[in-house]
Amino acid sequence: MRPLSNNRPLALIASVMPSAARNRWVVLLAVTLAVLPFAAVAFFQLAPDAPSPATGRAQVVAHGVSPLPGQTLAWRIVQDTAEPRQQAVAEERALGFALADQQAVLVSDQRFDSQQRLAAGEASFVAGGSLQQRASLTDQPAPYYRLALVAAEQATEAGGDRLVFAGDAWTTPAGEQFDLDLIRNVVAPNEAATIPAANGLTAVLATAGTIEVEAGADPPVRLEAGQAANVAGELAIYGVGLEPATYVAAVVGPEVPAPPAPPTGSITINVLGCPAGLTAAAVVAGGFSPDAVDGCQPTALAADPLLILAGNQPLAPDQPAPEQGGYTWNFLLYSPFPVADFELPAAYDSYLLVNPAGIVKASDGSGVTPSVPDPDVLFVDGQVPNPVATLFLFAGDAGGSISLAPFTCPEGMTIENFDSSFCETPSGSFDLEISSLASGQRLTIADATMSPGSPFYTWSALPSGNYTINAPALPAAHTDFTIPGLDPDPATGSYTVALTAAIADAQHNLFFLQEGDSGAGGTITVTVLNCPPGMGRDSLVPAACQPATGFDLNLYPPTGGVLGMSDASVLANTVTWNDVPFVEYGIEEIVLPAGYTDAYAPDAPTSSLSERVSVVAVSETSPRQGFTIYNLLVPAGTPDLTSDADN
């Protein structure tokens, strides 16, 4: 059996001996340290597959991999206190280990969103820069140890806590990142344990009992509970005294190869500008075949396109080639990439973004909806690491026009005995209205132009599509109107005209008739549209909204009662109540389509009793009334716009 020794190196004697005895060593200590060269110890370069530093009954209780924090390092051991959870605060931590002493400690890492419960004697690896709260799990503070590997000049910085040990400086081994292990062991009196040589100084902390640490031919170092030392080379640790002793040792292990670089890919968007007259619908109908896109040529966008990263950060292409109509993003990690809206050249007003999976993204003006499960997103993955998409641009619609020339016909003239030769230019007030079936936009006679000497009111710059023509206000004594050459809608009494690329301008005569008082009353027509997510009352774009389904309306006469949609004529998303008496009515959308929360009718006043109810009045001079309701998706947290009159 090895004889136990009371010898200690001078550096440890200065830190653990009583002050009177320490003074006797001051001169000798100064002389000895003066002749010791810095980093005189040469460390072994451990192989990456070196065995565990825990031998015998010893166990590795915490470990991790990290770069080392500087060119010269030192171990720093501090006894800290974990306050109760309500009082403990999170702090930035140095690289190393947290070791619970006599009580449990809860470690909550706010930077890495993780928790660890350390029972007495348990430890956790601490990555450099971690933001951790260390808290007692009782109502009393819990002492614990911080073993940190720091830049040498920070070895004495205890942060206001009790500094147990400030280690010697040593040179960082060559390499990028290293394995760090914390070993725990219990040795009986006169029992020996060993720790292999490490990639630097090994820090040893006695946590219970007494141990002696030997390294090579150096005198042994005796450590009582709460004392520490750092030693180079292979260590032998002996239990001293009558009781078992416990210790931990912090070891820098072998260099660890960096993880392989994650796979990356690229995204390319090729832009083709299509000739005027070629529409998105025609290209889709043609299956994007060469014949269907004939004449589409490489085109530069008005600005580089953007992908959207996490946190809504835009990413521009690193390989733009606008003169060739190509834009490429390289070195993209495998993930989905949302595509931002495109800035189009002046000659174009709509687009389709297409890849082999289908239509990825479509502008509102294209009249086409995406066909892929995840619209507006391009994917880089193992199956398609370098996806290529094509952006088709379509020339702007120059717009068409509708021209109406109104005439009043004599009393008694009806559809059955109509003769335009008896009709003349109207006098008195009246109104005309055209409405887009696609967008719901309504234009009145105030929006039209009239050239001097011409009987025609003209609405210009109208996108291609179908439009209804109505006369919401007729000249005095007139009860109906007709437009020769067009067929009336039997449900609404309105007329429909189509503007196309081939027939962009429509011109018609409109005749007001006096069929006499039938007593039938007027008509009220309501069109309901669904608007896309994110659109609110202040950002309403009628052209972006689509015909609604799954809604229900009520019409409230002033005399009481309710007229529902079963009492009306319903054509798709248009509801018309016919032959209603000439009074004021309330209209409410009582059921909104799934997901929609706000029914907005900007062209109709609201009731003083409820903002849910719009008000419309029919009269002998205005027998036909109507408006559009836009259903909106109101985000969570938006103030309620449907309160009653007293808010």
Steps between C-alpha positions, in 0.01 A plus 500: 500500500617849409611702809287812538677834470436844646707675232332757277621715208572859603219647288237298689659573839454872437126451445405251770743544793415721801636853466774458768644194335453657154723794596794266565485394136469840331870548415550143386174509298597818317841363410360170384227657278749741349698220345201302369456578125146564368336198330803289580284184492464326162158336455428186305291544185226245565367294210133563401413141602677519839322305778288662769694682771284324760675182622407247766185603685527864385220633279471784251210701646496778239667556163477707186689627196608861456765731357739627770471866605844649425869439438585454870256331734449441872254311714286709734296339777244709688252409772171667410150503648182407314221719632135382518333504160306821558822686580755337268599696190640377169865582429739441212725206588855400415601171340524218755276316746239566769529258797227467764647464849272403791160596350328475165534783245273571201690628195278683245677601181313785335725516195467131413148457648588202720490397867702261717441398859826433681467292816779528757822381337361526143639739240423646157715619213478875436558632150681834487256790474204306645238717669402296805292539813625272779241466774444313823204263501418590859436828676863507614813588298698201367883523477656357183832515313585671172797337325588719201773490236573866426761726345794511743447866592146418625607225742455720810162649404250341736209732416436586865494137614764299693807423289608144585784471252670715232701261285833538324514628143569249223513516123194396300567178309491517120157420361152638436286338773555255783323248719456619861420247775415529868593182692359412843637231728497375860821350648528312828787569742832388345317411173651634176334619176661622178416759233681481164701796370281767341534766231584758766502545874243291687308678776425286808245611764448310826131513595505274808775347718872532424701389197860518382581558133826384344638566152830347393789570736339813648413495871137411571238773548263455796149645451233536768133533406450831313866524385628459143819477295600466135750233395665395173546146372361170629357530850478264795245593767501340848246500780643641826358474849237278653203575271447460123575812298319640194654710224430626149758562227451725196688372196565633150485198270589445135421729210161424344455530122256765389158370389453455126365804321122473454388430144412802290329565171387786282187666363479646149214711367494561123281790387310495168302802384202403283358704208191717530181304451638180657327453833581293805181300451599413143847384609351283776244355258786414263685314772802735472598315183746662255206595276310649794791726601619579150637852486593521872857631527760539781421823684660693788287584802476857629693386812673179604255246639523407869470186708377541859707352783402445863408823673372644168857573391524546120768315303605634159650266238878468514513424127264740322503511119216742417614546141433126452188500718663270755541528878677237716552454873787264589606324823148470641443257787232239442176672601192677360553853365199735468515722192426872536277687256675597179560852369395482137623710207265777392366306200364216718236484771457132591707184535508127566790323678509138385718197575456131408265455798254761372412866542693623807402866507252714304429872505149620575459635148581169331160348569676175597549340843804295611463125455768369739429399864740766632454813287757781491778262614793333320665198664867399510533139619667167434255409224535830312812678631514752214144591401437719196180702463374715213335838552264587213415869465185616321447834330271744671140526390465837331141489608173524316198724530123494538297785349130551570270755336182545715158598358157552661193345340141628519241384751349166420799367306598156624732227385211355298428818303850650507588734212820700540392763246265649761774534765712806562799629698405489868442799722503490877721291729584133463796273564671217317725237652740235366642226724784255444388145570865403566589766754167641613618854419208735430524812282225759475421775253734724701790278391417528129608757243283666237630673189328823386225426249504127579211325681734231637626466855829305479685301764859440385806291599284205601676162536372217285208315656124504549315810620140553608313816403238644734300819542472552877320835450252553215360828366171608661199284408716236328484150643728279292774504239615285210820463297432368150743227397558378857292253703387598849568283801153385609607494866652848524372686196858600415677449168842339447766601249835325443828675424763279336829543320307467174213731605649749743242778450124465540248769394126480565186710522298487823131589504298601809138369479172609666305182560267657754475425870469125545525532875766229493763716671879502454797260510799473734810315379798404716822342368728320750875459445778331706828693529845343551666469842675812623260739324315735734260789467782750459681284242200375300577419135164398347667346193677246723177361649318192367131393493393370840323180596367374831341828614148603606324839486196652670290791375325696779188702404424799724166345594671201664564144397774356286538413133767235448679367195213255453284806423750627242636406162853360546745479213841374625625777732228753404175520698198705379175576680234601244175693534587648837300804618659843463644544850834479681643157582780354707722225357726274710732214410399269786727213397852565365700238308726285717796693640369848413422740784410840352232589243581840349266696268683824416230626260211479747442691825471300822214494746524716810404192702762258369799528270421151379192634319524701176216734401348537153183676383291436187258758367303580188792706372761241610323165477816294449763508770800285573850483643787257563600336829871413535580220747832560678726286716566721805827394677492412869527810716321732254240720675145371465315697232164336566408656836153631565401865513633569852838335417 
